[in-house]
Amino acid sequence: MSTTQLLFSGFGGQGILFAGKFMAYKGLIDNKQVSWLPSYGPEMRGGTASCSVIISDTPVGSPIVSKPDILIAMNLPSFDRYESAVLPGGMIFSDSTLIERETDRKDITEYRIPATQLASDNGFPTLANMIIVGKILSVMDDFGAESVDAALKKVISAKHADMLEVNLKAMKLGAEYKG
């Protein structure tokens, strides 16, 4: 039995909810039980945003993630707020462009990805979130082309179908990042 609890956190406009929804759809496509619980402040863009995602082999009892296995921190306030909540043995994926400090914890693994800078340098400035998602899937050895493509097609509307390929490029960039 395997259950992974992910907590995505940052500010509105960083694609926190989109990244979480992608992971939830990928879990569904991989025949897992999932929950996706978005949360954002009243101001949305620029305010706080977080998203709890649970991917499990068994039914999910509660959608709330208070002790994540994996924390995705896209800004310093999120890193500061949730760093201590990560379970021992867990992982933190942080955007090192926006978060200068590293964790002091020795019981977790931290992946520092300059996602905002990489996104900007590669011509897709709004896809730092998907760069980090690509890194997560790479670390989890779960970057299956079929389920990644299928999940992207679920979260990207037909109106924005032109964004499918650029999202995939961003994810591959994250997956290949070695820093």
C-alpha positions in Angstrom: 0.0 0.0 0.0 1.4 3.4 -1.0 0.1 6.9 -0.3 1.8 10.1 -1.2 0.7 13.4 0.3 1.8 16.5 -1.6 1.3 20.1 -0.5 1.8 22.8 -3.2 2.2 26.3 -1.8 3.0 29.8 -3.1 1.2 32.9 -4.2 -1.7 33.3 -6.6 -0.6 33.4 -10.2 2.2 30.9 -9.8 0.1 28.0 -11.0 -0.1 26.3 -7.7 -3.7 24.9 -8.3 -2.9 24.0 -11.9 0.2 22.0 -10.8 -1.8 20.2 -8.1 -4.7 19.4 -10.5 -2.1 18.0 -13.0 -0.7 15.7 -10.3 -4.3 14.6 -9.3 -5.2 13.8 -12.9 -2.0 11.9 -13.4 -2.8 9.8 -10.4 -6.3 9.1 -11.8 -4.8 8.1 -15.1 -2.4 5.8 -13.3 -5.4 4.1 -11.7 -4.8 5.6 -8.2 -7.2 7.0 -5.7 -6.8 10.8 -5.5 -8.0 13.9 -3.8 -7.3 17.5 -4.8 -8.2 20.3 -2.4 -7.4 23.9 -3.5 -7.2 26.8 -1.1 -6.5 30.4 -1.9 -6.8 33.8 -0.2 -9.7 36.2 -1.2 -7.4 38.2 -3.4 -6.4 35.2 -5.5 -3.7 36.6 -7.9 -0.9 37.7 -5.6 -2.5 36.3 -2.5 -1.7 33.0 -0.9 -2.5 29.8 -2.6 -2.0 26.2 -1.6 -3.2 22.8 -2.9 -3.4 19.5 -1.1 -3.0 16.4 -3.3 -3.2 12.8 -2.1 -2.3 9.9 -4.4 -3.0 6.5 -3.0 -3.5 2.8 -3.7 -6.4 2.8 -1.3 -9.4 5.2 -0.9 -8.5 8.6 0.5 -10.3 9.3 3.8 -9.6 13.0 4.2 -8.4 15.5 1.5 -6.5 17.6 4.0 -2.7 17.4 4.0 -1.3 18.6 7.3 1.9 16.5 7.2 3.1 16.3 3.6 5.5 13.7 2.2 6.3 16.2 -0.4 6.2 20.0 -0.1 6.4 22.2 -3.1 7.3 25.7 -2.0 7.2 28.4 -4.6 7.9 31.4 -2.3 9.6 32.1 1.0 6.5 32.6 3.1 5.3 29.1 2.0 8.7 27.6 2.7 8.8 29.2 6.2 5.2 28.2 7.0 5.3 24.5 5.9 9.0 23.4 6.1 8.5 21.9 9.6 5.4 20.1 8.7 7.1 17.8 6.2 7.3 14.2 7.5 10.8 12.8 8.3 12.0 11.1 5.2 10.0 13.5 3.0 11.1 15.9 0.4 10.9 19.7 -0.2 11.0 21.0 -3.8 11.7 24.8 -3.6 12.1 27.5 -6.2 15.6 28.7 -5.4 15.1 31.8 -7.5 12.6 33.1 -4.9 13.8 31.2 -1.8 17.4 32.0 -0.9 17.7 29.9 2.2 18.0 26.1 2.5 16.3 24.0 5.1 18.2 23.2 8.3 16.5 19.8 8.6 18.6 16.7 8.2 15.7 14.2 8.1 14.4 15.3 4.7 15.7 15.7 1.2 15.6 19.2 -0.4 15.7 19.9 -4.1 16.4 23.5 -4.9 15.4 24.3 -8.5 15.8 27.8 -9.9 12.4 27.3 -11.6 11.4 31.0 -12.1 14.8 31.8 -13.6 14.8 28.6 -15.8 11.3 29.4 -17.0 12.2 33.0 -17.8 15.5 32.0 -19.6 13.7 29.4 -21.7 10.8 31.6 -23.0 8.0 30.3 -20.8 8.0 32.7 -17.8 4.7 31.5 -16.4 5.7 27.8 -16.1 8.0 27.6 -13.1 5.4 25.4 -11.5 5.6 22.8 -14.3 9.4 22.8 -14.1 9.1 21.8 -10.5 6.5 19.2 -11.3 8.9 17.7 -13.9 11.6 17.5 -11.3 9.2 15.8 -8.8 8.2 13.2 -11.4 11.8 12.6 -12.3 12.8 12.1 -8.6 9.8 9.7 -8.1 10.8 7.9 -11.4 7.2 8.5 -12.6 7.7 10.5 -15.8 5.7 8.2 -18.0 5.1 9.9 -21.3 1.6 8.5 -21.8 0.2 9.5 -18.4 2.0 12.9 -18.5 0.5 13.7 -21.9 -3.0 12.4 -20.9 -2.9 14.4 -17.7 -1.8 17.6 -19.5 -4.6 17.2 -21.9 -7.1 17.0 -19.0 -5.9 20.2 -17.3 -5.2 22.3 -20.4 -8.4 23.5 -22.0 -9.1 23.1 -25.7 -8.9 26.9 -26.0 -5.3 26.7 -24.8 -4.2 23.5 -26.7 -1.2 25.4 -28.0 0.2 25.4 -24.4 0.4 21.6 -24.3 3.8 21.4 -25.9 5.3 24.3 -24.0 4.1 22.7 -20.7 5.7 19.4 -21.7 9.0 21.3 -22.5 8.9 23.0 -19.1 8.4 19.6 -17.4 11.2 18.0 -19.3 13.5 20.9 -18.4 12.7 20.3 -14.7 13.1 16.6 -15.0 16.6 17.0 -16.5 17.7 19.7 -14.1 20.8 18.5 -12.2 21.7 21.5 -10.0 
